[in-house]
Amino acid sequence: MLTLVLVVVLVVAFVAGCGGGEASDDSTLRVVAAEDFWGDIAAQLGGTRVSVRSIISDPGVDPHLYESDAGDAGAVARADLVIENGLGYDDAIGKLLASGSRGDRAELVVADVLNAPAGANPHLWYDIPRVPAVAQAIVAELVRLDPEGRTTYEANLTTFTASLQPLLDAIDDVAQKHGGDQVAYTEPVAAYLLEAMHLVGSSPNGYASAIEEGNEPAPEAVQAMEKLLQPGAVAALVYNTQAESPITQDARAAAQDSAIPVVGVTETMPDGVANFQAWQQQQIDALRGALAG
């Protein structure tokens, strides 16, 4: 009898250990987002019916240089829904999906939802007027996976969409007051936002693309940026604080020397912000203040 009890205990312990140390609740959908901003939006939409893990979330790391690890692979393998940005921005996640295909796992690529063509600017989360379309697509997948949660998901979608209105109002305010103003940038991180504000985003040919790829721009591009940042040439410099280099730091210093406001933006959510909306509101307000000042 004692032997039988021991065997049962060992079997139970083994089965429990197979979970990899993570709590499991079959009633909760496991969502994995390649980036924390899509993960935050998914969490707002899913509420308590989902658990969300964001892969790229360190504000001190350049997302373009991110490499996945075994923990990421395990999370993707167990996920019910994986949200990927696409356009080559998060290829590491795409490789994990390709290496462990599963018929019952839903996969949502934001670039496909927005019909973004190959080669388009991958920073789609800055295209705030079209973020509601992404939210709708996420909810559609959640409802398909969990029909009983439809009422919750759709109510959360309504709340989320309404919460974007202050951002859209601020964007319209900038467009009305500063439309046509020229703004320089070290990388096209916020290019969709600048476009929505009717601002003219400028960067010397080859400069921003080189910085984005982690390379040094050609000397003529650096010289062109220095010329662009002469006093009165542009209304502001939009600066990616998450991918700095001596070249971009020189550009920031040149702007400051010319009394050109420098507006920092990031590719992932910084520490301390409440959610996607608060993050974007901070950046929009900073740019609006720079243009007004």
One Martini backbone bead per residue (centre of mass of N, CA, C, O) as a GRO file, in nm:
protein
  293
    1MET     BB    1   0.059   0.062  -0.022
    2LEU     BB    2   0.298   0.255   0.007
    3THR     BB    3   0.395   0.219  -0.283
    4LEU     BB    4   0.142   0.329  -0.423
    5VAL     BB    5   0.148   0.614  -0.300
    6LEU     BB    6   0.429   0.690  -0.412
    7VAL     BB    7   0.358   0.667  -0.711
    8VAL     BB    8   0.135   0.880  -0.717
    9VAL     BB    9   0.307   1.119  -0.623
   10LEU     BB   10   0.512   1.109  -0.857
   11VAL     BB   11   0.310   1.152  -1.088
   12VAL     BB   12   0.199   1.425  -0.996
   13ALA     BB   13   0.472   1.571  -0.996
   14PHE     BB   14   0.534   1.532  -1.295
   15VAL     BB   15   0.288   1.674  -1.416
   16ALA     BB   16   0.337   1.947  -1.279
   17GLY     BB   17   0.629   1.987  -1.409
   18CYS     BB   18   0.533   2.020  -1.717
   19GLY     BB   19   0.458   2.341  -1.691
   20GLY     BB   20   0.731   2.513  -1.630
   21GLY     BB   21   0.619   2.695  -1.371
   22GLU     BB   22   0.334   2.764  -1.484
   23ALA     BB   23   0.040   2.881  -1.462
   24SER     BB   24  -0.279   2.712  -1.526
   25ASP     BB   25  -0.569   2.819  -1.731
   26ASP     BB   26  -0.807   2.703  -1.944
   27SER     BB   27  -0.989   2.984  -1.939
   28THR     BB   28  -0.720   3.118  -2.041
   29LEU     BB   29  -0.577   3.310  -2.269
   30ARG     BB   30  -0.284   3.286  -2.458
   31VAL     BB   31  -0.082   3.576  -2.508
   32VAL     BB   32   0.152   3.676  -2.766
   33ALA     BB   33   0.369   3.953  -2.795
   34ALA     BB   34   0.626   4.096  -2.950
   35GLU     BB   35   0.517   4.367  -2.827
   36ASP     BB   36   0.414   4.575  -2.567
   37PHE     BB   37   0.194   4.743  -2.713
   38TRP     BB   38   0.027   4.503  -2.817
   39GLY     BB   39  -0.001   4.373  -2.539
   40ASP     BB   40  -0.154   4.601  -2.399
   41ILE     BB   41  -0.396   4.601  -2.586
   42ALA     BB   42  -0.476   4.304  -2.541
   43ALA     BB   43  -0.528   4.338  -2.235
   44GLN     BB   44  -0.756   4.546  -2.259
   45LEU     BB   45  -0.942   4.357  -2.435
   46GLY     BB   46  -0.933   4.085  -2.250
   47GLY     BB   47  -0.862   4.098  -1.968
   48THR     BB   48  -0.933   3.826  -1.757
   49ARG     BB   49  -0.935   3.621  -2.022
   50VAL     BB   50  -0.624   3.699  -2.028
   51SER     BB   51  -0.279   3.626  -2.098
   52VAL     BB   52   0.018   3.835  -2.121
   53ARG     BB   53   0.308   3.825  -2.340
   54SER     BB   54   0.600   4.018  -2.387
   55ILE     BB   55   0.894   4.017  -2.556
   56ILE     BB   56   0.936   4.324  -2.635
   57SER     BB   57   1.022   4.549  -2.336
   58ASP     BB   58   1.300   4.689  -2.337
   59PRO     BB   59   1.393   5.028  -2.322
   60GLY     BB   60   1.723   4.952  -2.353
   61VAL     BB   61   1.646   4.814  -2.633
   62ASP     BB   62   1.697   4.738  -2.957
   63PRO     BB   63   1.463   4.578  -3.144
   64HIS     BB   64   1.641   4.514  -3.402
   65LEU     BB   65   1.849   4.333  -3.198
   66TYR     BB   66   1.670   4.109  -3.123
   67GLU     BB   67   1.689   3.793  -2.942
   68SER     BB   68   1.580   3.498  -2.892
   69ASP     BB   69   1.467   3.251  -2.658
   70ALA     BB   70   1.354   2.983  -2.485
   71GLY     BB   71   1.121   3.137  -2.350
   72ASP     BB   72   0.992   3.236  -2.610
   73ALA     BB   73   0.944   2.962  -2.740
   74GLY     BB   74   0.755   2.854  -2.518
   75ALA     BB   75   0.537   3.074  -2.537
   76VAL     BB   76   0.463   3.028  -2.834
   77ALA     BB   77   0.391   2.723  -2.810
   78ARG     BB   78   0.145   2.791  -2.589
   79ALA     BB   79  -0.014   2.971  -2.759
   80ASP     BB   80  -0.324   3.098  -2.887
   81LEU     BB   81  -0.197   3.394  -2.941
   82VAL     BB   82  -0.015   3.575  -3.196
   83ILE     BB   83   0.151   3.896  -3.209
   84GLU     BB   84   0.262   4.060  -3.505
   85ASN     BB   85   0.390   4.315  -3.684
   86GLY     BB   86   0.603   4.309  -3.911
   87LEU     BB   87   0.814   4.407  -4.173
   88GLY     BB   88   1.081   4.286  -4.010
   89TYR     BB   89   1.078   4.379  -3.705
   90ASP     BB   90   1.000   4.056  -3.590
   91ASP     BB   91   1.162   3.794  -3.698
   92ALA     BB   92   1.208   3.621  -3.444
   93ILE     BB   93   0.906   3.540  -3.420
   94GLY     BB   94   0.864   3.421  -3.699
   95LYS     BB   95   1.064   3.184  -3.652
   96LEU     BB   96   0.909   3.053  -3.419
   97LEU     BB   97   0.654   2.996  -3.580
   98ALA     BB   98   0.788   2.823  -3.806
   99SER     BB   99   0.917   2.602  -3.600
  100GLY     BB  100   0.606   2.586  -3.441
  101SER     BB  101   0.358   2.470  -3.570
  102ARG     BB  102  -0.007   2.523  -3.506
  103GLY     BB  103  -0.333   2.471  -3.580
  104ASP     BB  104  -0.468   2.619  -3.303
  105ARG     BB  105  -0.307   2.875  -3.366
  106ALA     BB  106  -0.315   3.213  -3.356
  107GLU     BB  107  -0.226   3.463  -3.613
  108LEU     BB  108  -0.123   3.811  -3.596
  109VAL     BB  109  -0.062   4.059  -3.849
  110VAL     BB  110  -0.056   4.390  -3.866
  111ALA     BB  111   0.028   4.442  -4.160
  112ASP     BB  112  -0.214   4.282  -4.275
  113VAL     BB  113  -0.445   4.442  -4.153
  114LEU     BB  114  -0.319   4.722  -4.300
  115ASN     BB  115  -0.196   4.665  -4.582
  116ALA     BB  116   0.112   4.660  -4.578
  117PRO     BB  117   0.369   4.697  -4.767
  118ALA     BB  118   0.647   4.611  -4.875
  119GLY     BB  119   0.877   4.838  -4.717
  120ALA     BB  120   0.738   4.961  -4.502
  121ASN     BB  121   0.689   5.118  -4.231
  122PRO     BB  122   0.699   4.936  -3.918
  123HIS     BB  123   0.574   5.173  -3.724
  124LEU     BB  124   0.245   5.118  -3.674
  125TRP     BB  125   0.178   5.238  -3.377
  126TYR     BB  126   0.193   5.546  -3.499
  127ASP     BB  127  -0.087   5.483  -3.648
  128ILE     BB  128  -0.340   5.584  -3.473
  129PRO     BB  129  -0.593   5.592  -3.668
  130ARG     BB  130  -0.539   5.255  -3.711
  131VAL     BB  131  -0.556   5.103  -3.435
  132PRO     BB  132  -0.858   5.014  -3.427
  133ALA     BB  133  -0.822   4.792  -3.644
  134VAL     BB  134  -0.642   4.615  -3.469
  135ALA     BB  135  -0.835   4.577  -3.233
  136GLN     BB  136  -1.055   4.435  -3.398
  137ALA     BB  137  -0.879   4.192  -3.481
  138ILE     BB  138  -0.822   4.089  -3.198
  139VAL     BB  139  -1.117   4.044  -3.115
  140ALA     BB  140  -1.186   3.842  -3.334
  141GLU     BB  141  -0.991   3.626  -3.223
  142LEU     BB  142  -1.101   3.602  -2.936
  143VAL     BB  143  -1.388   3.516  -3.018
  144ARG     BB  144  -1.307   3.262  -3.173
  145LEU     BB  145  -1.164   3.128  -2.918
  146ASP     BB  146  -1.396   3.290  -2.717
  147PRO     BB  147  -1.727   3.318  -2.736
  148GLU     BB  148  -1.811   3.377  -2.433
  149GLY     BB  149  -1.643   3.671  -2.447
  150ARG     BB  150  -1.777   3.878  -2.637
  151THR     BB  151  -1.894   4.097  -2.452
  152THR     BB  152  -1.626   4.178  -2.326
  153TYR     BB  153  -1.460   4.243  -2.579
  154GLU     BB  154  -1.655   4.458  -2.702
  155ALA     BB  155  -1.651   4.650  -2.461
  156ASN     BB  156  -1.343   4.696  -2.462
  157LEU     BB  157  -1.333   4.816  -2.745
  158THR     BB  158  -1.502   5.063  -2.691
  159THR     BB  159  -1.320   5.178  -2.471
  160PHE     BB  160  -1.058   5.194  -2.630
  161THR     BB  161  -1.150   5.371  -2.865
  162ALA     BB  162  -1.232   5.614  -2.685
  163SER     BB  163  -0.935   5.653  -2.560
  164LEU     BB  164  -0.818   5.775  -2.844
  165GLN     BB  165  -0.943   6.059  -2.884
  166PRO     BB  166  -0.734   6.250  -2.750
  167LEU     BB  167  -0.517   6.186  -2.959
  168LEU     BB  168  -0.672   6.278  -3.212
  169ASP     BB  169  -0.716   6.567  -3.116
  170ALA     BB  170  -0.415   6.641  -3.092
  171ILE     BB  171  -0.343   6.589  -3.384
  172ASP     BB  172  -0.542   6.796  -3.504
  173ASP     BB  173  -0.421   7.042  -3.360
  174VAL     BB  174  -0.147   7.032  -3.499
  175ALA     BB  175  -0.248   7.045  -3.790
  176GLN     BB  176  -0.386   7.327  -3.763
  177LYS     BB  177  -0.122   7.488  -3.638
  178HIS     BB  178   0.141   7.307  -3.801
  179GLY     BB  179   0.092   7.259  -4.079
  180GLY     BB  180   0.401   7.222  -4.273
  181ASP     BB  181   0.604   7.173  -4.084
  182GLN     BB  182   0.942   7.115  -4.023
  183VAL     BB  183   1.085   6.786  -3.941
  184ALA     BB  184   1.332   6.620  -3.791
  185TYR     BB  185   1.506   6.289  -3.814
  186THR     BB  186   1.686   5.997  -3.725
  187GLU     BB  187   1.415   5.832  -3.736
  188PRO     BB  188   1.100   5.677  -3.857
  189VAL     BB  189   0.926   5.613  -3.602
  190ALA     BB  190   0.708   5.882  -3.622
  191ALA     BB  191   0.601   5.919  -3.920
  192TYR     BB  192   0.294   5.867  -3.896
  193LEU     BB  193   0.243   6.097  -3.697
  194LEU     BB  194   0.346   6.329  -3.872
  195GLU     BB  195   0.145   6.281  -4.100
  196ALA     BB  196  -0.117   6.322  -3.930
  197MET     BB  197  -0.004   6.630  -3.861
  198HIS     BB  198   0.116   6.757  -4.131
  199LEU     BB  199   0.412   6.703  -4.128
  200VAL     BB  200   0.752   6.750  -4.235
  201GLY     BB  201   0.957   6.495  -4.283
  202SER     BB  202   1.321   6.498  -4.220
  203SER     BB  203   1.597   6.333  -4.402
  204PRO     BB  204   1.868   6.247  -4.519
  205ASN     BB  205   1.988   6.062  -4.755
  206GLY     BB  206   2.058   5.762  -4.567
  207TYR     BB  207   2.044   5.825  -4.264
  208ALA     BB  208   1.802   5.674  -4.129
  209SER     BB  209   1.856   5.391  -4.249
  210ALA     BB  210   2.131   5.351  -4.116
  211ILE     BB  211   2.046   5.382  -3.822
  212GLU     BB  212   1.830   5.154  -3.824
  213GLU     BB  213   2.067   4.933  -3.910
  214GLY     BB  214   2.338   5.016  -3.741
  215ASN     BB  215   2.474   5.238  -3.913
  216GLU     BB  216   2.678   5.455  -4.081
  217PRO     BB  217   2.657   5.726  -4.230
  218ALA     BB  218   2.739   5.906  -4.469
  219PRO     BB  219   2.915   6.192  -4.474
  220GLU     BB  220   2.704   6.350  -4.648
  221ALA     BB  221   2.466   6.293  -4.453
  222VAL     BB  222   2.582   6.428  -4.205
  223GLN     BB  223   2.615   6.708  -4.332
  224ALA     BB  224   2.313   6.742  -4.400
  225MET     BB  225   2.218   6.736  -4.108
  226GLU     BB  226   2.373   6.982  -4.009
  227LYS     BB  227   2.226   7.175  -4.205
  228LEU     BB  228   1.933   7.112  -4.105
  229LEU     BB  229   2.036   7.217  -3.795
  230GLN     BB  230   2.000   7.500  -3.843
  231PRO     BB  231   1.886   7.786  -3.770
  232GLY     BB  232   1.541   7.769  -3.867
  233ALA     BB  233   1.501   7.506  -4.046
  234VAL     BB  234   1.351   7.366  -3.802
  235ALA     BB  235   1.114   7.292  -3.545
  236ALA     BB  236   1.234   6.991  -3.501
  237LEU     BB  237   1.370   6.700  -3.323
  238VAL     BB  238   1.334   6.359  -3.376
  239TYR     BB  239   1.434   6.125  -3.115
  240ASN     BB  240   1.582   5.814  -3.068
  241THR     BB  241   1.646   5.691  -2.743
  242GLN     BB  242   1.685   5.365  -2.819
  243ALA     BB  243   1.910   5.447  -3.068
  244GLU     BB  244   2.206   5.527  -2.995
  245SER     BB  245   2.478   5.738  -3.113
  246PRO     BB  246   2.725   5.943  -3.197
  247ILE     BB  247   2.568   6.056  -3.438
  248THR     BB  248   2.298   6.127  -3.290
  249GLN     BB  249   2.428   6.299  -3.069
  250ASP     BB  250   2.528   6.515  -3.264
  251ALA     BB  251   2.250   6.599  -3.363
  252ARG     BB  252   2.139   6.688  -3.092
  253ALA     BB  253   2.357   6.903  -3.035
  254ALA     BB  254   2.299   7.075  -3.285
  255ALA     BB  255   2.011   7.147  -3.211
  256GLN     BB  256   2.074   7.282  -2.939
  257ASP     BB  257   2.267   7.500  -3.059
  258SER     BB  258   2.003   7.599  -3.246
  259ALA     BB  259   1.735   7.593  -3.074
  260ILE     BB  260   1.620   7.305  -3.121
  261PRO     BB  261   1.389   7.101  -3.048
  262VAL     BB  262   1.389   6.795  -2.858
  263VAL     BB  263   1.215   6.485  -2.934
  264GLY     BB  264   1.145   6.205  -2.766
  265VAL     BB  265   1.144   5.862  -2.872
  266THR     BB  266   1.001   5.529  -2.877
  267GLU     BB  267   0.958   5.175  -2.948
  268THR     BB  268   0.888   5.132  -2.653
  269MET     BB  269   0.766   5.116  -2.349
  270PRO     BB  270   0.819   5.286  -2.086
  271ASP     BB  271   0.872   5.324  -1.779
  272GLY     BB  272   0.566   5.412  -1.594
  273VAL     BB  273   0.347   5.362  -1.788
  274ALA     BB  274   0.018   5.269  -1.808
  275ASN     BB  275  -0.009   5.289  -2.134
  276PHE     BB  276  -0.039   5.344  -2.458
  277GLN     BB  277  -0.189   5.615  -2.434
  278ALA     BB  278   0.006   5.758  -2.237
  279TRP     BB  279   0.256   5.743  -2.412
  280GLN     BB  280   0.146   5.898  -2.661
  281GLN     BB  281   0.061   6.154  -2.513
  282GLN     BB  282   0.341   6.243  -2.423
  283GLN     BB  283   0.462   6.272  -2.711
  284ILE     BB  284   0.256   6.466  -2.830
  285ASP     BB  285   0.292   6.690  -2.619
  286ALA     BB  286   0.592   6.739  -2.673
  287LEU     BB  287   0.560   6.821  -2.970
  288ARG     BB  288   0.355   7.046  -2.932
  289GLY     BB  289   0.534   7.217  -2.745
  290ALA     BB  290   0.770   7.257  -2.943
  291LEU     BB  291   0.603   7.402  -3.168
  292ALA     BB  292   0.493   7.634  -2.969
  293GLY     BB  293   0.790   7.741  -2.847
   0.00000   0.00000   0.00000
